[in-house]
Amino acid sequence: MPNKAKALPRLSRLQELLNYEPTTGEFSWKASRRGTALSGVAGSVHKGTGYRNITIDGTKYKAHRLAWLVVTGSDPGDLEIDHINRDRADNRFSNLRLATTQQNQRNLSLACTNTSGIKGVHWHKQRNKWRAKVQHKGRFIHVGCFELLEDAAAAVQKARRKVHGEFAS
């Protein structure tokens, strides 16, 4: 079961403290906090996850969720905010979209164990061909076996677009 999303601060509080530039994805502080002058980009990027976090009133929030709130005026709630280009530090509004957990999982980067360089394509030793498959609802859909890697790549991409729509990657 997915974790329940942390409620975001009130939009008015966010607008009181921060400026957000949708074309760059950067937040900056409007004024000093606790008597300390602040300048530059608000928050910091977590080394482990790559997400930019911003602390407001003692609570840490992910910058992409705050960006969604500033632009749309609504808290995404339990939905996730997907980074279309997979760069977790790129919080330009044009790079963000609402997604279910399942949709967001489809936009993952290539697995480190992948040897073909193409998601969903691997070498089938018994057939001496490239095998293409797509995962959907926990099951694998066999797309086909191909002599050429390029043909397998084209077939798996077409199948992924058909099955996953805009979240195909």
N, C-alpha and C positions, 0 to 999 in steps of 0.2 A: 504494500500500500504506500503511495507517495506521501512525502512529508507535507503537512499543511503549511502553506506559505505564511510568512510573517506579515502581519498587517503593516502597511506603509504609514508614514506620518501624514498628518493632514496636509493637503495641497497648500493651504495658506501658510503653514509653518515652513514648508519647503521653499516657497516663493519668498518668504521673509529672509531666509538664510542663504539661498543659493541662486546663481544664474546658470541656466543651461543653454548651450548653443547647439541646436539640433543638427547643423551642418558639419560640426566637428565632433560632436558627442561629448564635449568637455563640460564639466561643472566647475564653477569657481565660486568662492565665498563672496558674499556681498559686503560683509562687515567683519570686524574683528570679533572673536569669541574670547571670553574671559580675559579681556584686556590685552590680548596678543593679536597683533596685526597679521592677517593671513593674506597670502597672494598666491597666484598660480593655480594650478589644477587642484580641485578638492579631492580628498581621499587618496587611497593608495591601491596599487595592484597587488593582490595576494599571489605570492610566488608559486604556491602549490596549484591553485585553481586557474589563475590568469584573470580572474574577475576583479574589476575595480570596486572597492568598498568605500562607502562614505559613512562616517559616524555622525549621527544627529541626536542630540540630547541623550548621549550615552548609549545609543543603540546603533549597531552596524547594519547598513543596508547595501544591497547590490545596486550599483549605479544604473544598470540597464533597467531595473524595475522602477527606480526613481525617474529616469528619463521618460518611461512610458506614462507615468503618472503626470508629469509636467505637461507633456504634449497632448495627451488624450483627456486628462482630467479624471481618469478612473484608475483604480487599483486593479491590477490584473487578477487579483485573488489567487485561486489555486492553479490558474493557467501559468505556463512558463513563458518567458520572453526568450525567443530563439535569436541568436546572432546568425544572420543569413550567410555571411562569409566565414563563419566558424571562428573568427577572431574575438575572443571573449573581452578584450579590452577596447574593441571598436564599438562605441555606444552612440554612433550617429543614428538618428531616428530612422533614416532610410535603410539601415542595416538590421533593424529590429522588427520582429513580428510575433504575434501571439501564437502559442502552440500548446497542444497537449503534451504530456510527457512522451507518449508514443511518437508523435510527430517530431518532437525535438530529438529523439534518439535516431531518427532517420537521417539527421543532418550531422552525424558524427564524422570525424576524420577517418582516414584510412587506418586500419589496424596495423600495428607494428609487425605482425606476423604475415601480412600480405606480401606475397612474392611477385604477383603479376603487376602490381602498381595500380590496379583497377578494382574498386569495391565490387564484390560479388563475382569475381572471376578468379579461378585457380586452375592449375594444371592437373588434369585427370590422367594419372600414370597408366592405368589399365587401357585406356582408349587412345593415349598419346594425342590428346586434344585439349583445348581450353574449354572448361566447363563454366557456364554462366548460371547464376541462380539469384533469386531475390527473396528476402525474408518479408513475410506479411502475417501479422497476427500470430506470431510465434512459430510459424511454419515456413519451410523453404519451398519456393516454387522453382522447379527446374525450367530454365529458359532454353537451354540447348548446349550441344558440344560443337566446337568450331575448330577448324584447322588453323585459322589466323586469329591472333590476339585482338586485332582491330575489329574483326567481325563479332567476336564475343563481347567486346566493349560496347559496340553499337547496340547489340541485342539486349544486353543487360540494362543499358541506359534507357532504351525504349520501354522495356518492361517496368523499370523503376518509375518512369514518368506516368505510366498507365496505372500502376498500383498506388504510388505515393503522391501523385500530383505535384503541387508546388514545393513539397518537402523532399522531393527526389534529389539526391546528390551523388 
